[in-house]
Amino acid sequence: MVVREAKVADEVCPLAPEPPGPEAGGFEAGGFEAGGDDDDGPETGPGTGPGTGPGPVRLTAWVRGRVQGVGFRWWVRSLALALGLRGWAENLVDGRVKVVAEGPRDACAQLLDLLGGPDTPGQVIDVTHRWDEPTTDPVGFAER
């Protein structure tokens, strides 16, 4: 089972390939434009950005495998409620389950670890995730 983080700027694209690096003629190592240091904004590499501070976060995870029709959403809901998270789990038409959870970062990270763990209902092949700022929209945790 593989857990990957979606690394996209504006759109959700959970299965996007990694962008080419400098060795493949892609972006420069110092930024996206050749010619130096782009010190005009906050850091955005690993360990920075949404979902890295101590406050509440929003986790969106796409779980791929045999995860529909096996009680997976019910299982996610019970875990999320036990962890004090708000959000939902929903079946997607392509066979994946989308999980959206908001709450403390450590609780969301624990849920993410469990989504890809060995004790899930069905069979998880891959989990792709993204961290964002919370929206405070969800109340409770629902199965959609």
N, C-alpha and C positions, 0 to 999 in steps of 0.2 A: 504494500500500500504506500502511495506517495502523497505527501502533502506539499502543495505548491502555493505560493502567494501570487495573486494576480498583480502585475506591475503595469498598470495603465494610468494615464493621466486623467482623462475625463470620462471615459466610458467603461462600463463593465464588460470585460472580455476575459472570462475566467480560464479559457484554454489557449490564450494567445502565446505564441512562442516568444522567447526572449529576443529583444532587439539585438542586432549585430553590434559587437564591440569594435574598438579601434583596430584590432587585428584583422577584421573582415571589411575594413573600409567604412565602418559606421561612425558613430559620434566620437569626438575627441575625449580622452580620459578626463580632462579638466572641466568639461561641460558639454553643452550641445553645440556650441559654436567654436570654431577654431580660433585661436588667438588669445587664449589666456583665461584668467580667473574671472568667473562670473559671480562676483560677491554682491549680488543685488537682491538676495532673498534668503529665506531660511533654508537650512540643509534639508534634503529630501531623500537621503540614502537610507539604508537599513538602520533601524533604531531611532528614526526621526519621523515626524509627520503624524497624521491621525493614528490613534491607537497606541501611542508609545508613552503617553504621560500617565500619571497616577489616577486621573479622573475617569469618568465613564466613557465608553467607546461603543461603536457599532461594529459587530462582526458579521460579514456576509460570507457564507461558505456554500460551495456547490459540491455535493457528494455524488460520486459516480460509482456504479456497480449494480448489484442486485439489491436495491434499496426501496423499491416500491412493492406494496402488497405483502410486506413482511413485518409490519409494526414499527418501522423505522421512525416515522414522524411521532408516533405516540412515545417511543423511547426517548427521542430528542426532547420532547415537551417535558417529560418527567425529570430528565436531567437538568434542563434549563430552569424549571421551577425550583428544584432543590438547590441550585446555585444562585437563586435570586435574580434571574435574568428575565427580561421581557422580549417578546418578538413572536416569531412564527416559523413553522417548517411547512413547506409546500412541495407537492409533486410537480415536476416539470414535464412537458410533453415528450422530451427527449429521453426520459427514463431516470434523470437525476433528481435529487431532492435539494432544494434551496433552503438554507437555514439562515435566518436573520435574527441576531441576538444583540440586545443592548444591556449594558450594566458595567460593573467594575472590570477593568482589563484582565485581572488575574482570573476572574470567574469565566470570562469569555475565552481566555487562553486555555483554561481547563476543559471547557466544552469542546473547543477545537481539537485538543488532544484526544478526547474521548470519541469524537466523530471518526477519527482514523484508527482507533484502537481495535484490539482483537475481540472485544466483547459486544460488538454492534449486532443488531438483528440483520439478517441477510449477509451480504458480502460486499465490503467497501473496497473498491479498486483504487480510487483517487479522490483526494479532497483538495479543492482549490479555494483560496480564501482571500478576502480583502478587508482591511481595517479602514474605518471612517469615523467621523465625528457622529455622536448620537443625534437622533432626530427627535426624541421624546414622544414619537407617535405611538409606539406599541403600548398596550395595556395588557398585562398578563402575558401568557404564551399560548399561541393557538396552533392548531393543526389546520392547514388550509387544503 
